[in-house]
Amino acid sequence: MSEENTQNMPDGRSFEERVFARFDSIDARLQNVETRLERLEAKSYDTKPIWERALAEILEVKERLGTLEQLSKQMVRKIDVLGKDMLTLRADQTGVENRLDKLESNLTS
């Protein structure tokens, strides 16, 4: 190890000056990092309204699908009722046709 005192360094600055210069350098770099981080955070907050709109639209589509599902169930019930009415009507028609056939056969006999 050298016996040279730290005060006799070639650049002529004292140890304290070099340490404080290093602290200033570190402080400036940290400030730069903080500034960049703040910009990044600001950009991420800018996307918040986009996500809120997207979520609102998703909820609206979900509500519409629920309404369509209800309409679909109503349509299925109505078609079922219509089918039953048609069967009843056809059964009644068959009964009337049978009676008519009997009447016609009685008239021709």
Secondary structure, 3 states (H helix, E strand, C coil): CCCCCHHHCCCCCCHHHHHHHHHHHHHHHHHHHHHHHHHHHHHHHHCHHHHHHHHHHHHHHHHHHHHHHHHHHHHHHHHHHHHHHHHHHHHHHHHHHHHHHHHHHHHHC
